[in-house]
Amino acid sequence: MRTVQMTLDNELVKNVDRVAHAMKTTRSAFTRMALQDALKKQSELRLVEKHRQGYATTPVQPSEFDDWEVEQAWGEE
C-alpha cells in the first residue's frame, strides 16, 4: 500500500471519524472503501452513458424484440 496526503476540511474529517468509529474500522479503511465505491459508481455511470448513446445512435426498431415476447414469463396464466 501507499501512503498519500490529502487536505480535507475539519467537518468532513470529524464525520468520517464518527462513521468509521461506528463501523469499528479506521479512517484509512473507511476512506479506501469510500473511494472504491466512488470509482465503481463512476464506472457504472460511464456504462449507462455508453448504453444511452448507443440507443440514441441506433434506436430500438418497433418490432425488434417481438420474437422474445413468447419467451417472457410474466407469471400470468
ABEGO torsion letter per residue (X at the ends): XBBBBBBBBAAAAAAAAAAAAAAGBBAAAAAAAAAAAAAAAAAAAAAAAAAAAAAAABBBBAAAAAAAAAABBAGBX
